[in-house]
Amino acid sequence: MAESSITDSLPSNSHADYAEIVVVRHGKTSWNSEGRVQGQVDVELNETGRQQAIAVANRLYNEPKISIIYSSDLQRAFETAQIIATKCGGLKVVKDLDLRERHMGNLQGLVYHELAKTNPMGYEALVSNNGDQELPGGGESFVQLFERCKSALLRIGRKHKGERVVVVTHGASIETLYKWAGANGSYAGKIDNASIAIFHLYGEDQWTLKMWGDVSHLNHKGF
């Protein structure tokens, strides 16, 4: 659910002392539909995902001006970013590897609801409350993911004070940003494909969450 109205967004001529960062989860993939663990496997958008990306692009086109787009280099995110960029006037898309999805180790490619049976050791690591618990097979801990994503958002926000920028990334990455912004409890429900969250960065590292998990642009499209 959105935590505030999109009218809180920066006007295109703003000289505010904060950056507005519109964080978009990539559109849907076949592995999303199958309930598979994607991690850093480079799965492309399916046709539904492309239509979702178009819906996001149409929404952002009708909102305050965007300066630039940053994206994970994984093709499901980068294609989403390119669709937004084209609709919004041919904006530059900058690939940032720190915006990648969490590396899920040897869980990648497995079906989520079968993990406890197919890879019990990896499943136990995944559901552990220990933020430093790494995933078997070279997977990241939640803290490692958090530090990587935080570094990316700080770097982007500090560079674009007074601007509105878009960041296209992944579900687990967005979860860490929600927790970083000081929101109460765990993340607010499922992070849907092509959903939007909006963060404001003040000063060097003060974050405010303005909107969360908004999919209003998809509701009338039958997704």
SULMODA-V13973 format. One line per field, one symbol per residue. ss: DSSP state (a for helix, b for strand, c for the rest). psi: psi as a letter, one per 30 degrees, with the letter a starting at -180 (. if undefined). A space follows every 50 residues. Layout:
ss=???
psi=???
This chain:
ss=cccccaaacccccccccbbbbbbbbcccbaaaaacbccccccccbcaaaa aaaaaaaaaaacccccccbbbcccaaaaaaaaaaaaacccccbbbcaaac ccccaaacccbaaaaaaacaaaaaaaaccccccccccccccaaaaaaaaa aaaaaaaaaccccbbbbbbcaaaaaaaaaacccccccccccccccbbbbb bbcccbbbbbbbbbcaaaacccc
psi=kkfllffflklfgkhlglkkjjkkklllleeeefhljebgkiklkaeeee eeeeeeeeeeegllkkelkkkkfkfeeeeeeeeeeeegghlkkkkjffgl lkkgbgfkflkefgefefieeeeeeegkfjfgjlkkggllleeeeeeeee eeeeeeeffhkgljlkkkbleeeeeeeeeefgkkaaliakjlkglkkkkk jkbegjkkjfkkhkgfffegfg.
